[in-house]
Amino acid sequence: MSHESLNMERLAGRYGFLERAGLLPLPSEDGISIVVELSRMECARVCLPLLLRHSGVAVRIIAVSMTPDFPMEVLARQFSPEEPVLFLPYEKVEYMPNLALAHIETTFAVLLEDSIMVSPGWLSELMWASFDDASVRVIAPRSSTERGEGKKRLHFGTHHELAEHVSYSLGRYQGEWREVEVLTGSCLLFTKELIQRIGGFDTSLQARHLMIADWCLRARQIGAKLALSEAVYVHAIQSLDRYLRTKDESKQTNGWQTYYKKWALESGIENEGLLVPPTEFLKFPQPVIPLGRIPLASPLVTAIVYCDEAWDCDELKEQWIAAREQQSYKYIRWIWIRDTLLDAAPEFPVSEHDVVITVHGEDGWLRALKNASALYESDIILYLSTSIQYEKHYIERVVKAITQGSADLIVSLSTEMEEAGVHLLAGGDSALTLPLERIAYKGGIVPGMISNRKFTSRQLLLHPNASLVIGYIGDLSDSKEAHP
């Protein structure tokens, strides 16, 4: 495929996705959070207004003081209460970017230093890589603070000159990005899901670029890809303060030794070539770094959806789409198991980032259901049937029952099941069978064996492992809690 054809195909796919999702012109339904590290007042006075002016209307800025003597109150007075800027004062016991990341509520977020100057179009262009490839979770622009192929050092007399250069670059390289092994610069865009899975930055590394590199390597360990935008350039204002430069150099020297040990690198030479360890070493997972006093927002859930009857009318599809979108719990990966022998309709109610496993025939359908949970690492896995209209707090209640209780596996009992006394079957009975469409369990365990229900091949049962602690929650119209 030619370069031109590939670019046109990408652009067509992007536009189609945005149009279907109703996200035009900004490709993020819930907006974007921008965390700004405040170190120099003269830079912050330039950086924050540019971010407000050139980042679109659906942004929220979280400005954090990186030093105890930063004049936060003076800076805050320059912005009206109506402007979407939250100021977090310095706290000695916390690493401020980690504290700020705990405030992230949006799907996408940006972390940048106050030395960064942006221009029109920078943010929306950065986001495209994640829509082109859902496994891309971290994207960076070119700048003088990146290392290796992302480094680009330019000089401008005015912001107008910077904007003209970026406008030209966007026109020439629009939509282009490349996958890279590591990123180190002053500006990163990433997903909230990634924060939930790997946590924040390792402060033992001291130097910022080493913390960023380490964070990116930990992202790669869970399967995330890193991308460098070919089109976006952000300008970094260089410090002329010799004391600050000397202080940073001291941090780098100490941080390198820690970095060497953490990633089993050969010590002695400090350069970007040694930032990336051998591929085989990335297989050994690093621990999650807590985000400070505010805990990670919510566990990540994988929802496996299966169709156990034909969708023979549009009304049923619309009802299920609405029920899914209205779920009060939002941190969900959706996996659909579709049998074209049962449902051959060309339209299927999934979004751009859903995973759809398409099979033909009952054997492949059942095999896909048994193996789907292995696609992702999640805190909780649950099964949903399209023949059931789940109440909007269903997943939220299930998550609460698992995280606050001692059960390995949770069964959500319907009113009919309670009346039939199903919950009395709990207690280690090897013959115990549970309706798959009402099952949720902790990630990392083997819940049991999935089989067909008697008299019907499409309704499924789970035969739980005898060693599991099973909990039950009542019909979600009630106020009952889980009981093991």
Secondary structure, 3 states (H helix, E strand, C coil): CCHHHHHHHHHHHHHHHHHHHCCCCCCCCCCEEEEEEECCHHHHHHHHHHHHHHCCCCEEEEEEECCCCCCHHHHHCCCCCCCCEEEECCCCCCCHHHHHHCCCCCCEEEEEECCEECCCCHHHHHHHHHHHCCCEEEEEEEECCCCHHHECCCCCCCHHHHHHHHHHHHHHHCCCEEEECCCCCCEEEEEHHHHHHHECCCHHHCCHHHHHHHHHHHHHHCCCEEEEEEEEECEECCCCCHHHHHHHHHHHHHHHHHHHHHCCCCCCCCCHHHCCCCHHHHHCCCCCECCCCCCCCCCCEEEEEECCCCCCCHHHHHHHHHHHHCCCCCCEEEEEEEECCCCCCCCCCCCCCCEEEEECCHHHHHHHHHHHHHCCCCCEEEEEECCCCCCCCHHHHHHHHHHHCCCCEEEECCHHHHHCCHHHHCCCCCCCCEEHHHEEEECCCCCEEEEECCCCCCCEEEEECCCCCEEEECCCCCCCCCEC
